[in-house]
């Protein structure tokens, strides 16, 4: 049993290895990446002077409003993240600290990661085209879709690409489009069958969406709680599970009808 005099000495001595460890960790790289809100792009508009979605073989409509895909920006796989950056990220709402292996394939160089992300984006665009044309019962042998978006990788824009194609082709023949003149943002992978999947980083993407003028955010249903964690004021969440149900929700929003919520 320690006396009142010996107890502080014991605590002080036991703290020496801890202080030393923290000093070492403070200078050692950690297996994390720090992410923050990235850019957004209106898939109904242009990127570097070129239409993001170009359709031939079928009549298209002149769209209004915006459908903005969202991104996050993360420190690269070969970038060393120190303790200070990790601690700073934990205490900021506009930063997220993520395990490196959850963001990048293990053991890959920067160039390999870039190539992997580009491949994911290309596959996502193909899946989005198949999902949209399948939803519209359009013949892919007749209707050709070209998607162009530079400097963005990964599969998370799939849902927004599919919605943009549907909007341009006037899916229900109403001529009213999907946005109702709003700026709508969102994220989500998509399969050729139109199933929407989770993507990660949604709490950062909602911030990017609000910053760039969105009032509605489409979020994969499984990530509702993540999106609500740091939800910017004035941004409405709509959970989505399939392309068909997403279109139905946007139509209901225009009519003032019942719209799903998180």
C-alpha positions as a LaTeX table, in Angstrom:
\begin{tabular}{lrrr}
\hline
Residue & $x$ (\AA) & $y$ (\AA) & $z$ (\AA) \\
\hline
Unk1 & 0.00 & 0.00 & 0.00 \\
Unk2 & 1.35 & 3.39 & $-1.05$ \\
Unk3 & 1.52 & 6.28 & 1.39 \\
Unk4 & 0.32 & 9.73 & 0.41 \\
Unk5 & 3.95 & 10.65 & $-0.27$ \\
Unk6 & 4.97 & 7.57 & $-2.25$ \\
Unk7 & 1.87 & 7.40 & $-4.50$ \\
Unk8 & 2.69 & 10.49 & $-6.63$ \\
Unk9 & 6.25 & 9.20 & $-7.07$ \\
Unk10 & 4.96 & 5.82 & $-8.25$ \\
Unk11 & 2.61 & 7.44 & $-10.74$ \\
Unk12 & 5.32 & 9.72 & $-12.02$ \\
Unk13 & 7.75 & 6.87 & $-12.55$ \\
Unk14 & 5.19 & 4.71 & $-14.33$ \\
Unk15 & 4.38 & 7.60 & $-16.64$ \\
Unk16 & 7.92 & 7.83 & $-17.99$ \\
Unk17 & 7.55 & 4.92 & $-20.50$ \\
Unk18 & 4.16 & 6.29 & $-21.62$ \\
Unk19 & 5.59 & 9.74 & $-22.30$ \\
Unk20 & 8.47 & 8.15 & $-24.20$ \\
Unk21 & 6.05 & 6.06 & $-26.25$ \\
Unk22 & 3.91 & 9.08 & $-27.12$ \\
Unk23 & 7.03 & 10.98 & $-28.14$ \\
Unk24 & 8.02 & 8.15 & $-30.50$ \\
Unk25 & 4.50 & 7.78 & $-31.90$ \\
Unk26 & 4.32 & 11.53 & $-32.43$ \\
Unk27 & 7.11 & 11.27 & $-34.97$ \\
Unk28 & 6.27 & 7.85 & $-36.43$ \\
Unk29 & 3.91 & 7.45 & $-39.43$ \\
Unk30 & 0.58 & 5.84 & $-38.58$ \\
Unk31 & $-1.54$ & 3.47 & $-40.75$ \\
Unk32 & $-4.27$ & 6.05 & $-41.35$ \\
Unk33 & $-5.40$ & 8.49 & $-43.99$ \\
Unk34 & $-7.01$ & 11.85 & $-43.34$ \\
Unk35 & $-10.00$ & 12.65 & $-45.55$ \\
Unk36 & $-11.97$ & 15.84 & $-46.12$ \\
Unk37 & $-14.86$ & 17.02 & $-48.34$ \\
Unk38 & $-13.86$ & 17.02 & $-51.99$ \\
Unk39 & $-15.30$ & 18.54 & $-55.12$ \\
Unk40 & $-18.73$ & 17.96 & $-56.63$ \\
Unk41 & $-19.80$ & 17.85 & $-60.26$ \\
Unk42 & $-23.19$ & 18.32 & $-61.91$ \\
Unk43 & $-23.56$ & 15.24 & $-64.12$ \\
Unk44 & $-26.17$ & 17.11 & $-66.17$ \\
Unk45 & $-23.59$ & 19.76 & $-67.06$ \\
Unk46 & $-20.05$ & 20.01 & $-68.38$ \\
Unk47 & $-16.58$ & 19.12 & $-67.23$ \\
Unk48 & $-13.76$ & 21.11 & $-68.82$ \\
Unk49 & $-16.01$ & 22.29 & $-71.63$ \\
Unk50 & $-17.33$ & 18.83 & $-72.50$ \\
Unk51 & $-20.72$ & 17.37 & $-71.60$ \\
Unk52 & $-20.38$ & 14.80 & $-68.84$ \\
Unk53 & $-23.23$ & 12.72 & $-70.30$ \\
Unk54 & $-23.63$ & 12.49 & $-74.08$ \\
Unk55 & $-26.42$ & 10.36 & $-75.56$ \\
Unk56 & $-26.98$ & 9.38 & $-79.18$ \\
Unk57 & $-29.63$ & 7.20 & $-80.79$ \\
Unk58 & $-32.58$ & 8.62 & $-78.83$ \\
Unk59 & $-34.15$ & 12.05 & $-78.28$ \\
Unk60 & $-33.00$ & 13.86 & $-75.16$ \\
Unk61 & $-34.55$ & 16.69 & $-73.17$ \\
Unk62 & $-33.06$ & 19.95 & $-72.00$ \\
Unk63 & $-32.53$ & 19.47 & $-68.29$ \\
Unk64 & $-32.96$ & 21.93 & $-65.44$ \\
Unk65 & $-31.64$ & 21.88 & $-61.89$ \\
Unk66 & $-28.52$ & 19.93 & $-60.99$ \\
Unk67 & $-27.55$ & 16.38 & $-60.06$ \\
Unk68 & $-24.24$ & 16.68 & $-58.26$ \\
Unk69 & $-22.02$ & 13.69 & $-57.58$ \\
Unk70 & $-19.83$ & 14.14 & $-54.51$ \\
Unk71 & $-16.30$ & 13.16 & $-53.60$ \\
Unk72 & $-13.88$ & 13.10 & $-50.70$ \\
Unk73 & $-10.16$ & 13.90 & $-50.84$ \\
Unk74 & $-7.83$ & 11.66 & $-48.84$ \\
Unk75 & $-4.11$ & 11.73 & $-48.19$ \\
Unk76 & $-2.33$ & 9.35 & $-50.57$ \\
Unk77 & $-1.38$ & 5.74 & $-49.76$ \\
Unk78 & 2.32 & 6.64 & $-49.54$ \\
Unk79 & 1.78 & 9.80 & $-47.48$ \\
Unk80 & 2.88 & 9.46 & $-43.86$ \\
Unk81 & 0.22 & 10.64 & $-41.41$ \\
Unk82 & 1.52 & 11.71 & $-38.01$ \\
Unk83 & $-0.11$ & 11.67 & $-34.61$ \\
Unk84 & $-0.85$ & 15.39 & $-34.72$ \\
Unk85 & $-2.84$ & 15.04 & $-37.94$ \\
Unk86 & $-4.75$ & 12.06 & $-36.55$ \\
Unk87 & $-5.66$ & 13.87 & $-33.33$ \\
Unk88 & $-6.63$ & 17.00 & $-35.28$ \\
Unk89 & $-8.84$ & 14.91 & $-37.57$ \\
Unk90 & $-10.62$ & 13.29 & $-34.64$ \\
Unk91 & $-11.65$ & 16.67 & $-33.26$ \\
Unk92 & $-12.78$ & 18.31 & $-36.51$ \\
Unk93 & $-16.12$ & 17.79 & $-38.20$ \\
Unk94 & $-14.67$ & 18.55 & $-41.64$ \\
Unk95 & $-12.04$ & 15.82 & $-41.37$ \\
Unk96 & $-12.19$ & 12.06 & $-40.94$ \\
Unk97 & $-9.46$ & 9.66 & $-39.87$ \\
Unk98 & $-9.78$ & 6.32 & $-41.66$ \\
Unk99 & $-7.70$ & 3.13 & $-41.65$ \\
Unk100 & $-5.43$ & 3.21 & $-44.70$ \\
Unk101 & $-6.42$ & $-0.33$ & $-45.74$ \\
Unk102 & $-10.10$ & 0.72 & $-45.73$ \\
Unk103 & $-9.39$ & 3.39 & $-48.35$ \\
Unk104 & $-6.58$ & 1.94 & $-50.45$ \\
Unk105 & $-5.73$ & $-1.63$ & $-51.50$ \\
Unk106 & $-2.89$ & $-2.84$ & $-49.25$ \\
Unk107 & 0.60 & $-2.89$ & $-50.71$ \\
Unk108 & $-0.22$ & $-0.77$ & $-53.77$ \\
Unk109 & 1.83 & 2.17 & $-55.01$ \\
Unk110 & 0.27 & 5.56 & $-55.78$ \\
Unk111 & 0.27 & 4.74 & $-59.48$ \\
Unk112 & $-1.36$ & 1.35 & $-58.91$ \\
Unk113 & $-4.02$ & 2.91 & $-56.68$ \\
Unk114 & $-4.75$ & 5.55 & $-59.33$ \\
Unk115 & $-5.07$ & 2.86 & $-61.99$ \\
Unk116 & $-7.37$ & 0.82 & $-59.71$ \\
Unk117 & $-9.60$ & 3.84 & $-59.00$ \\
Unk118 & $-9.80$ & 4.70 & $-62.69$ \\
Unk119 & $-10.86$ & 1.14 & $-63.49$ \\
Unk120 & $-13.52$ & 1.30 & $-60.77$ \\
Unk121 & $-14.86$ & 4.53 & $-62.25$ \\
Unk122 & $-15.03$ & 3.07 & $-65.76$ \\
Unk123 & $-16.84$ & $-0.04$ & $-64.51$ \\
Unk124 & $-19.20$ & 2.19 & $-62.53$ \\
Unk125 & $-20.02$ & 4.19 & $-65.64$ \\
Unk126 & $-20.76$ & 1.00 & $-67.60$ \\
Unk127 & $-22.98$ & $-0.30$ & $-64.80$ \\
Unk128 & $-24.79$ & 3.04 & $-64.54$ \\
Unk129 & $-25.49$ & 3.03 & $-68.28$ \\
Unk130 & $-26.83$ & $-0.52$ & $-68.19$ \\
Unk131 & $-28.98$ & 0.24 & $-65.13$ \\
Unk132 & $-30.46$ & 3.41 & $-66.65$ \\
Unk133 & $-31.17$ & 1.91 & $-70.08$ \\
Unk134 & $-32.62$ & $-1.20$ & $-68.43$ \\
Unk135 & $-34.89$ & 0.94 & $-66.26$ \\
Unk136 & $-36.08$ & 2.83 & $-69.36$ \\
Unk137 & $-36.41$ & $-0.30$ & $-71.52$ \\
Unk138 & $-34.06$ & 1.25 & $-74.06$ \\
Unk139 & $-32.06$ & $-0.94$ & $-76.42$ \\
Unk140 & $-28.33$ & $-0.50$ & $-75.65$ \\
Unk141 & $-27.58$ & $-1.53$ & $-79.23$ \\
Unk142 & $-29.39$ & 1.60 & $-80.42$ \\
Unk143 & $-28.91$ & 4.09 & $-77.62$ \\
Unk144 & $-25.29$ & 4.95 & $-76.95$ \\
Unk145 & $-24.14$ & 6.75 & $-73.82$ \\
Unk146 & $-20.75$ & 8.37 & $-73.35$ \\
Unk147 & $-19.64$ & 9.51 & $-69.89$ \\
Unk148 & $-16.79$ & 11.96 & $-69.34$ \\
Unk149 & $-15.47$ & 13.12 & $-65.97$ \\
Unk150 & $-11.78$ & 13.82 & $-65.47$ \\
Unk151 & $-9.69$ & 13.38 & $-62.31$ \\
Unk152 & $-12.30$ & 11.40 & $-60.38$ \\
Unk153 & $-11.86$ & 7.76 & $-59.42$ \\
Unk154 & $-13.83$ & 5.06 & $-57.68$ \\
Unk155 & $-17.35$ & 3.65 & $-58.09$ \\
Unk156 & $-19.37$ & 5.99 & $-55.86$ \\
Unk157 & $-20.79$ & 8.18 & $-58.65$ \\
Unk158 & $-22.73$ & 5.27 & $-60.20$ \\
Unk159 & $-26.15$ & 6.29 & $-58.89$ \\
Unk160 & $-25.79$ & 9.90 & $-60.01$ \\
Unk161 & $-24.61$ & 8.86 & $-63.48$ \\
Unk162 & $-27.65$ & 6.61 & $-63.84$ \\
Unk163 & $-30.02$ & 9.36 & $-62.69$ \\
Unk164 & $-28.43$ & 11.79 & $-65.13$ \\
Unk165 & $-29.02$ & 9.40 & $-68.04$ \\
Unk166 & $-32.65$ & 8.86 & $-66.98$ \\
Unk167 & $-33.17$ & 12.61 & $-66.64$ \\
Unk168 & $-31.74$ & 13.39 & $-70.07$ \\
Unk169 & $-33.85$ & 10.68 & $-71.71$ \\
Unk170 & $-37.03$ & 11.93 & $-69.96$ \\
Unk171 & $-37.79$ & 8.64 & $-68.28$ \\
Unk172 & $-41.55$ & 9.04 & $-67.84$ \\
Unk173 & $-42.25$ & 11.34 & $-70.77$ \\
Unk174 & $-43.44$ & 14.16 & $-68.53$ \\
Unk175 & $-40.82$ & 16.62 & $-69.67$ \\
Unk176 & $-40.45$ & 17.76 & $-66.09$ \\
Unk177 & $-37.17$ & 16.08 & $-65.28$ \\
Unk178 & $-36.04$ & 14.66 & $-61.97$ \\
Unk179 & $-34.77$ & 17.72 & $-60.12$ \\
Unk180 & $-37.74$ & 20.08 & $-60.16$ \\
Unk181 & $-35.16$ & 22.84 & $-60.61$ \\
Unk182 & $-33.40$ & 21.91 & $-57.36$ \\
Unk183 & $-29.74$ & 21.19 & $-56.77$ \\
Unk184 & $-29.73$ & 17.56 & $-55.69$ \\
Unk185 & $-26.56$ & 15.80 & $-54.62$ \\
Unk186 & $-25.83$ & 12.25 & $-53.60$ \\
Unk187 & $-23.62$ & 9.21 & $-53.68$ \\
Unk188 & $-23.90$ & 5.47 & $-54.11$ \\
Unk189 & $-22.60$ & 2.61 & $-56.18$ \\
Unk190 & $-24.96$ & 0.93 & $-58.62$ \\
Unk191 & $-25.21$ & $-2.51$ & $-60.18$ \\
Unk192 & $-26.35$ & $-3.17$ & $-63.76$ \\
Unk193 & $-29.67$ & $-4.30$ & $-62.21$ \\
Unk194 & $-30.11$ & $-0.93$ & $-60.50$ \\
Unk195 & $-29.25$ & $-1.87$ & $-56.90$ \\
Unk196 & $-27.66$ & 0.97 & $-54.91$ \\
Unk197 & $-24.78$ & 0.19 & $-52.55$ \\
Unk198 & $-22.89$ & 2.02 & $-49.76$ \\
Unk199 & $-19.71$ & 3.96 & $-50.37$ \\
Unk200 & $-18.25$ & 5.40 & $-47.16$ \\
Unk201 & $-17.34$ & 8.98 & $-46.30$ \\
Unk202 & $-20.94$ & 10.19 & $-46.52$ \\
Unk203 & $-20.65$ & 12.63 & $-43.60$ \\
Unk204 & $-17.93$ & 14.45 & $-45.56$ \\
Unk205 & $-19.88$ & 14.27 & $-48.81$ \\
Unk206 & $-22.93$ & 15.92 & $-47.24$ \\
Unk207 & $-20.69$ & 18.85 & $-46.30$ \\
Unk208 & $-19.41$ & 19.09 & $-49.87$ \\
Unk209 & $-22.99$ & 18.97 & $-51.15$ \\
Unk210 & $-24.19$ & 21.77 & $-48.87$ \\
Unk211 & $-21.15$ & 23.89 & $-49.69$ \\
Unk212 & $-21.98$ & 23.63 & $-53.41$ \\
Unk213 & $-25.63$ & 24.58 & $-53.06$ \\
Unk214 & $-27.50$ & 21.28 & $-52.67$ \\
Unk215 & $-30.72$ & 21.16 & $-50.64$ \\
Unk216 & $-31.32$ & 17.40 & $-51.03$ \\
Unk217 & $-28.87$ & 14.54 & $-50.57$ \\
Unk218 & $-29.45$ & 10.99 & $-51.80$ \\
Unk219 & $-27.76$ & 8.54 & $-49.44$ \\
Unk220 & $-27.57$ & 4.72 & $-49.56$ \\
Unk221 & $-30.08$ & 3.57 & $-46.96$ \\
Unk222 & $-27.45$ & 1.58 & $-45.05$ \\
Unk223 & $-25.49$ & 4.78 & $-44.42$ \\
Unk224 & $-28.30$ & 6.96 & $-43.07$ \\
Unk225 & $-26.84$ & 7.12 & $-39.57$ \\
Unk226 & $-23.41$ & 8.12 & $-40.90$ \\
Unk227 & $-24.96$ & 10.86 & $-43.02$ \\
Unk228 & $-26.91$ & 12.19 & $-40.04$ \\
Unk229 & $-23.82$ & 12.38 & $-37.83$ \\
Unk230 & $-22.58$ & 15.72 & $-39.20$ \\
Unk231 & $-25.56$ & 16.71 & $-41.35$ \\
Unk232 & $-25.37$ & 20.37 & $-42.42$ \\
Unk233 & $-28.41$ & 22.46 & $-41.55$ \\
Unk234 & $-30.91$ & 22.76 & $-44.37$ \\
Unk235 & $-29.83$ & 19.60 & $-46.22$ \\
Unk236 & $-32.57$ & 16.99 & $-46.58$ \\
Unk237 & $-31.62$ & 13.32 & $-46.64$ \\
Unk238 & $-33.45$ & 10.82 & $-48.84$ \\
Unk239 & $-32.44$ & 7.17 & $-48.35$ \\
Unk240 & $-32.16$ & 5.11 & $-51.54$ \\
Unk241 & $-31.90$ & 1.40 & $-52.31$ \\
Unk242 & $-32.56$ & 1.07 & $-56.06$ \\
Unk243 & $-32.58$ & 3.30 & $-59.11$ \\
Unk244 & $-36.32$ & 2.77 & $-59.56$ \\
Unk245 & $-37.14$ & 3.79 & $-55.99$ \\
Unk246 & $-34.82$ & 6.78 & $-56.22$ \\
Unk247 & $-36.67$ & 8.06 & $-59.28$ \\
Unk248 & $-39.98$ & 7.48 & $-57.50$ \\
Unk249 & $-38.75$ & 9.48 & $-54.49$ \\
Unk250 & $-37.65$ & 12.39 & $-56.67$ \\
Unk251 & $-41.01$ & 12.40 & $-58.47$ \\
Unk252 & $-42.80$ & 12.39 & $-55.12$ \\
Unk253 & $-40.61$ & 15.29 & $-53.95$ \\
Unk254 & $-41.70$ & 17.34 & $-56.95$ \\
Unk255 & $-45.40$ & 16.60 & $-56.34$ \\
Unk256 & $-45.13$ & 17.39 & $-52.67$ \\
Unk257 & $-45.98$ & 13.78 & $-51.85$ \\
Unk258 & $-44.60$ & 11.44 & $-49.22$ \\
Unk259 & $-40.86$ & 11.00 & $-49.54$ \\
Unk260 & $-38.77$ & 8.46 & $-47.56$ \\
Unk261 & $-36.50$ & 9.87 & $-44.87$ \\
Unk262 & $-33.68$ & 8.50 & $-42.74$ \\
\hline
\end{tabular}
